[in-house]
Amino acid sequence: MFERFSRSWELAKASASVIQSDKELLLFPVMSGIMTLVLLATFVLPIYMLRLFDNGNEVVGGILAFLFYFFSYAVTFFFNSALVAAALIRLDGGDPTLSDGLNAARARIGPILGYAAIAATVGMILNGLRNRDNNIIVRMIGAGLGAAWTLSTFLVVPVLVNENVGPIDAIKESVGLLKKTWGENIVGNVGIGMAFGLIFVGAIVVGMVLVFGAAALSPSLALVVGALVVLALVFLGIVQSALSSVYSAALYRYATVG
């Protein structure tokens, strides 16, 4: 097990070095976030203006929920695919550009949309299980299945980008690779999550101290400092998202070629 921890650390360092060498790769999660916000507005504004849920129409609600899941996953997977493709180029010794990543993702748009449809269906089912009122057992089962799905599909995007397979075969391949890299998968994901969780907490504490200190001097200064703190937290989220995607590329490369 110690070897898996050591290997996970080496993969994480390799992932961090990719981002350090190609800081423009951080633009992929930025573009993904912007597109997701646009998508959210596209769904929320018509629903609010047309009052689609005033009569409790569950059928319409279910259809809209699925469509939102689908398009959200499609946006996320597309830009993740672009980031992973660029990361794989860097890990193989190349010098990727944003265009390289976007072109690689566009070349695999069909399988990406297929995987988005599968993920949207699974996501709705798992969300329904986790939100069952007054049934803690079903909610726990839903949470467990969700964690298993996340781990099992962690390498789907690198497989889709690097191999000429469809979404179902990519899921099967990801599950097969999990059997070889389950330790690195868990340690890497948990480690990155915990590390950034601590960084987030520290940043929030320091930010609150700075905001209260600025408020003692000027309310306007407090607003400026508060805005800077929010931007810093957003930047940390962008780095975490990018590092997780690059880690999946590094783990896939290790699992397939050593």
N, C-alpha and C positions, 0 to 999 in steps of 0.2 A: 504493500500500500504506500510505503514511503516513496517508492519509485514513481508512483502515479502523482503524488503531491509534487515531487521534484519536476516531473515532466510537465505538469500543469503550469508550474511557475515559469518554466522555460518557454512554454507556448504563450503564456500571458506576456512575458517580456518581448517575445517576437512580435506579438500583436501590437504592443505599445510602440515598438520601434517602427512598425509600418506606418502608424498614425503620425509618429514624429517625423518620419521621412516624407510623408505625403499628407500634409495638414489639410490640403484641399479636399481630402476624402471626408472631412467633417461636414462638407456641404451636402453630402447625400442625406444624412438624417435631417438636416435643416430643410432641404427640399421636400422630404417626406412629411415633416411636420407641417409645413406650409400647405401642402396639398391636402393633408388630412383636415386642417382647419377650414379650408375652402369647401371640402366635401361635407363637413359637419354643418356649415352654414347653408349649403345647398339643400340639405335634408331638413334642418330645424326651421328655417325661415318659412318655407311653404307649409309645413305642418302647423306652425303657429298662426300664420296668416289665414289659412283655410280652415283652421280649427278641426282638423281631421279626427282628433280623438275625443271630441266633445260628446259624442254618442257612444263612446266605449267600443268602437269597432275593432275587435281583436284580430280579425282576418287581415284588415288593412295594416294594422300595427305589426303583425307577424311578417307580412310581405316587406314592409318598409324596413323592419329590423334586419331581415335577411339581406336586403339590398345594401343597407349601410354596412353590415358586417363584410359583405363580399367586396365592395369597393374600398373599404378601409384596408382589408387584408391585401387587396390587389396593389394599392398604393405602397403599402409597407413592404410587401415582398418584391415589388419592382425595384425600389431604391435599395433595399437590402441586397438584391441580386447584383445591382450595379456596384455597390460597395464591395461585396465579396469578390466579384470578378476582378476589380482593380486590386484588391488585396492579394489575390492569387498571383497576379502578374508581378507584384512587388516581391512576394515570397519566392517566386521563381527567378528573381534577379532582374526583372524588368523595371521600367519607369512608367507607371500607368498615368493616364490623364482622366479627367472626368468623362471625356468622350468615349474612351475605351470602356469604362464601366457602363455608361448608358447604352452604348452600341451592343454590348454583350447582353444586357437585360432585354433590349428590344428584340434581339435575335431569339430569345426564349420566352416571348410574351405569351404564346399559347399555353405552354406548360405552367407558367406563372399564374395565369388566370384560372386554369384548371385546379391548381393547388389552392388558390384563393377560395374557389367554390367549395372545395372539400373542407378547408379550415373554417369557413363561415358556417357550414352545416354543423361541424363538430363543436364550434364555439357556441352556437345557439343551444345545442343540446346540453353542453356542460354548464352553461350559464343558467339554464332552466333547472338543472339539478342543484347547483350551488345556491339558488335563490328560493328553494322550496321552503315555505313557511312551516314552522312547527314540526319539522322532520329533520332533526340534526343528523341522523344516520345517513339519509340521502344526501344531505349537504356535504358531509364528510367524504362520502363516496365520490361525489362530484369534484371536490377539491383534490382527492387522490388521483382520479382519472385525469384531471387537468394537468397535474404535475407530471404524470406519466406521459401524457401527450406532448407536453413541452419538451421533455428530455428526448423522447423518441423521434421527434421531428426537428431537433436542433440542427441537424446537418442536411435537411432537405434542400435548403437554398443553395449551398455549395454543390450538391449533387445536380440540381437542375441547371446550374450555371455551367458546370464542367463536363456533364455527361449528356448524351443525346437520348434522354429517357423522358417518359411522361410523369405526371404527378404521382400516380399510384406506385409506379416502380421506384420513384425517388423516395417515397415514404418507406417502402420496403428496404431500399438500400440504406437509408438513414437508420432504420431499426437494426439492420445487420451490422453497421458500423458502430452502433451503440454498444453492442456486445463486446466489441474490441476496446472501446474507449469510454466505458461507462464511468470509470473513476475520474478520468480527465474531464469528462463532460460535467459531472456533478461538482467536482472540486472547482473547476474553472467558473462555472455559472454562479455557484454559491459564493466563491471567493470574490469575484468581481462585484456581485450584488452587495456583499457585506462591506467591502472596501469603500464603495461609493456611498453606501448607506451611512457609514461613519463620517465620510467627507461631507455629505449633505447635512448631517446633524451639526458638525462643527461649523460649517458655513452659515447655517441658520442661527446658531448661537452667537457667532461673531457678528453676523449681520444685524441681529436684534440689538446687540450692545452698541454698534455703530449708529443705528437709527435712533435709539434713545438718547445717545450722546449728542447727535446732530439736532434732535428735537429740542434739547435744552438750549441750543444756540439759536436755531431758526426753524420754523415749520417748513419753509421752502427747502432748506438744506436737508431736512429729514426726508422729504419726498424724493429729492435727488438721490440721496444715499439709499433709500428703499428701492428705487428703480434699479440702481446699480446692483444691489443684492439680488433682486429678482433675475436680472440678466446673468449674473454669475451662476445662479442655480440652474437657469436654462442651459447655459454653456456646459455645466457639469452633466446635465442630462444628455446633451448631445454627445459628449465625449464617452459617456457610459454606453450609449446605444451603439456608437461607432466601434468601440472596443469589443463589445459583445459580438458584433457581426464579424469583425476581423478575427476574433478568437475562433469563431466557427470555421472560418476559412483555414486558419492554421491547424485546427484540430482535424479537419477533413484532409488536409495535405499530409499530416502525420499518419492518419489512419490508412491512407491509400498508398503512399509512397515512402513512409518512414521519415 
